[in-house]
């Protein structure tokens, strides 16, 4: 059974954009993320290790958004 885990409105200050001033000064970006996981084992055993850790997922999204500047939001 698949379960959807969602993160909405994750705010990240990063340096993306086509224009030089966007890259130089940075701006806030808001990330929405949906992840589908098989959470049956996690639910049956109340085991975080068997599912997606929301905190770790949010940390990974923030790290990626900050690490690699791109021109287009579609790329981000």
PAFI-493619 format. One line per 3 residues: number of its first residue (from 0); for each residue x, y negated, z negated of N, C-alpha, C. Coordinates in steps of 0.001 Angstrom, whole numbers, plus 500000, padded with zeros to 6 digits. Last residue first. Layout:
NUM> X:Y:Z:X:Y:Z:X:Y:Z | ... $
This chain:
75> 515486:476314:511035:515572:476498:509589:514579:477552:509153 | 514401:476202:513592:515574:477030:513335:515725:477333:511872 | 512347:474397:513228:512024:475747:513720:513189:476710:513499 $
72> 513695:472090:512617:512982:472789:511550:512633:474207:511950 | 516906:471668:514185:515455:471823:514270:514871:472548:513051 | 519687:471533:513559:518982:470378:514134:517468:470483:513953 $
69> 521072:472631:510396:520609:472861:511764:519895:471607:512254 | 523433:473670:507918:522654:472593:508567:522314:472924:510009 | 523541:475996:505676:523753:475973:507122:522918:474885:507803 $
66> 523011:475796:502890:524319:476223:503391:524561:475944:504871 | 520418:475199:502090:521491:474240:501794:522782:474545:502537 | 518965:477430:502881:518585:476112:503402:519681:475080:503178 $
63> 520229:479441:501350:520313:479461:502810:519995:478099:503404 | 519539:478658:498730:520950:478769:499128:521100:478735:500647 | 516726:478847:498860:517383:477565:498590:518831:477601:499070 $
60> 516406:481622:499296:515868:480644:500249:516541:479285:500092 | 517598:482660:496979:518164:482984:498292:517674:481998:499355 | 515860:481680:494979:517279:481298:494975:517920:481541:496340 $
57> 513498:483044:495704:513553:481577:495756:515000:481093:495790 | 514359:485692:495175:513930:485298:496515:514003:483780:496681 | 514827:485565:492431:515944:485862:493328:515605:485469:494765 $
54> 512185:485037:491567:513278:484108:491277:514455:484315:492201 | 510757:487317:492402:510412:485989:492917:511558:485004:492720 | 511955:490318:493366:512073:489376:492261:511843:487975:492823 $
51> 510088:492884:494730:510847:491670:495025:510806:490753:493807 | 510465:496137:493146:509751:495152:493955:510657:493961:494234 | 511773:497718:491377:511100:498389:492484:510316:497426:493376 $
48> 512674:496232:489270:513679:496706:490222:513046:497361:491451 | 510423:495905:487665:510855:494803:488514:511844:495260:489585 | 507970:498085:486969:509421:498055:487162:509809:496961:488163 $
45> 505620:499473:486224:505910:498153:485665:507409:497864:485752 | 504929:501750:487567:505947:501877:486513:506280:500565:485818 | 502999:500972:489382:502785:502194:488605:503714:502279:487402 $
42> 504151:498721:490568:502923:498590:489783:502705:499800:488877 | 506361:499884:491864:506560:498828:490869:505341:498697:489969 | 505119:501633:493645:505980:502168:492585:506197:501137:491484 $
39> 503697:499730:495274:503009:500809:494564:503848:501353:493403 | 504562:497742:496920:504697:497524:495474:504051:498633:494645 | 506049:497098:499720:505339:498244:499156:505571:498182:497653 $
36> 505625:493700:500800:506405:494782:500185:505485:495924:499780 | 505999:490810:502661:505155:491986:502447:506035:493115:501920 | 506244:487441:501967:506993:488687:502071:506027:489827:501776 $
33> 506190:484112:502960:505393:485305:502686:506268:486525:502913 | 506884:480777:502073:507416:482089:502425:506412:483171:502052 | 507582:477399:502673:506564:478392:502352:507076:479734:502857 $
30> 509474:474636:501646:509478:475958:502265:508298:476776:501747 | 510281:471389:502337:509365:472230:501578:509190:473545:502318 | 512996:469179:501892:512292:470131:502751:511436:470994:501848 $
27> 514257:465919:501495:513557:467061:500923:512899:467885:502023 | 517458:465032:502961:516049:464807:502674:515458:466062:502044 | 520505:463306:503983:519705:464431:503525:518265:464035:503240 $
24> 522399:461518:504968:521684:461196:503725:520883:462358:503158 | 523558:462814:507239:524372:462069:506278:523662:461893:504936 | 521470:463961:508690:522544:464819:508183:523342:464112:507084 $
21> 520045:461669:509280:519387:462782:508588:520425:463713:507961 | 521878:460128:510687:521449:459660:509364:520737:460764:508578 | 522114:461606:513108:523247:461530:512185:522811:461100:510789 $
18> 519323:463670:514038:519983:462380:513937:521064:462380:512860 | 518355:466225:513691:518997:465892:514958:519833:464626:514827 | 518756:468043:510600:518163:467053:511478:519000:466788:512708 $
15> 519569:468583:507119:519214:469053:508455:518703:467892:509281 | 520539:468884:504284:521041:467954:505296:520820:468507:506702 | 518295:469043:501399:519312:469566:502312:519595:468545:503408 $
12> 516511:470028:498669:517179:468860:499248:518329:469378:500094 | 513544:471812:498558:514995:471921:498709:515515:470617:499299 | 510740:473249:497036:511401:472007:497450:512919:472183:497433 $
9> 508283:475351:497975:509618:475373:497376:510400:474176:497908 | 505598:475744:498760:506070:474428:498350:507410:474417:497632 | 505106:479086:497726:504586:477911:498411:505209:476640:497846 $
6> 505544:482446:498211:506117:481273:497544:505676:480082:498371 | 503942:485578:497878:504036:484263:498512:504727:483265:497600 | 503665:488881:498736:504234:487979:497743:504470:486646:498451 $
3> 501329:491312:499440:501947:490071:499917:502404:489253:498719 | 501748:494797:499580:501346:493643:498788:502066:492415:499334 | 500708:497872:500958:501519:496657:501057:500894:495529:500245 $
0> 500839:501183:500000:500000:500000:500000:500889:498747:500000 $
